[in-house]
Amino acid sequence: MTNPKMEKAKNDIIKAKRMITEYQKKLRNLERHIIDLENEEIIALYRKENLNDDDFSKLAALLRSQRENESADETAVEKKEEKTNALY
C-alpha cells in the first residue's frame, strides 16, 4: 500500500526538479545572450571609433587597470569598515 500524501510529495519534487532544470537552461541562455549583446556593443564601438588593434589593446589594458584599482579601493574600504566594526 502506498501513502497518497507521500506519492503526491514525490511527484511535487519531480515537478520542482524539472522546473529548476528548465530555469537553469533559461538562465544560461539569457547569460549567453547578454554576452553576445556586450560583444556586439564592443564591436560597434571598435568600428565607430575606427580603432586599430593597438588602440584596442591599449583601451582594454586601461579598462583592466581601472577595474583592478576600483577593486583594490573597495577592498581597502571593506577592511577599514571591519576594523571600525571590531572596535565596537
C-alpha positions as a printed Julia matrix, in Angstrom:
88×3 Matrix{Float64}:
  0.0    0.0     0.0
  1.3    3.44   -0.87
  0.6    6.56    1.02
 -1.16   9.06   -1.3
  0.36  12.03    0.51
  3.85  10.6     0.06
  3.21   9.92   -3.63
  1.98  13.49   -4.12
  5.06  14.86   -2.34
  7.34  12.72   -4.53
  5.55  13.92   -7.66
  5.86  17.51   -6.49
  9.6   17.01   -6.01
  9.91  15.62   -9.54
  7.98  18.59  -10.93
 10.09  21.05   -8.96
 13.32  19.46  -10.23
 12.06  19.7   -13.81
 11.21  23.36  -13.32
 14.62  24.04  -11.79
 16.3   22.39  -14.78
 14.2   24.45  -17.18
 15.01  27.69  -15.35
 18.71  26.83  -15.25
 18.64  26.35  -19.04
 16.76  29.62  -19.44
 19.29  31.39  -17.2
 22.24  30.03  -19.2
 20.61  31.16  -22.45
 19.96  34.63  -21.04
 23.56  34.89  -19.8
 24.82  33.88  -23.28
 22.51  36.44  -24.84
 23.9   39.18  -22.57
 27.46  38.22  -23.55
 26.51  38.34  -27.23
 24.94  41.78  -26.79
 28.01  43.04  -24.92
 30.26  41.71  -27.68
 28.14  43.43  -30.32
 28.41  46.67  -28.36
 32.19  46.34  -28.16
 32.44  45.63  -31.89
 30.22  48.61  -32.7
 32.42  50.87  -30.55
 35.54  49.46  -32.2
 34.14  50.24  -35.64
 32.66  53.62  -34.72
 35.94  54.88  -33.27
 37.98  53.37  -36.12
 40.27  51.7   -33.63
 43.19  49.64  -34.81
 44.33  46.57  -32.91
 46.97  48.52  -30.99
 44.45  51.16  -29.88
 42.02  48.47  -28.83
 44.71  46.68  -26.81
 45.58  49.92  -25.03
 41.91  50.58  -24.28
 41.47  47.07  -22.91
 44.57  47.46  -20.71
 43.3   50.81  -19.42
 39.9   49.34  -18.55
 41.53  46.34  -16.87
 43.77  48.53  -14.71
 40.83  50.79  -13.82
 38.81  47.76  -12.74
 41.73  46.49  -10.65
 42.09  49.89   -8.97
 38.37  50.01   -8.17
 38.58  46.51   -6.72
 41.57  47.48   -4.57
 39.72  50.6    -3.36
 36.67  48.52   -2.42
 38.88  46.06   -0.53
 40.52  48.91    1.4
 37.12  50.34    2.36
 35.89  46.9     3.48
 38.99  46.41    5.65
 38.54  49.84    7.2
 34.88  49.03    7.96
 35.88  45.71    9.52
 38.38  47.47   11.79
 35.77  50.05   12.75
 33.19  47.36   13.49
 35.72  45.39   15.52
 36.19  48.37   17.81
 32.51  48.34   18.77
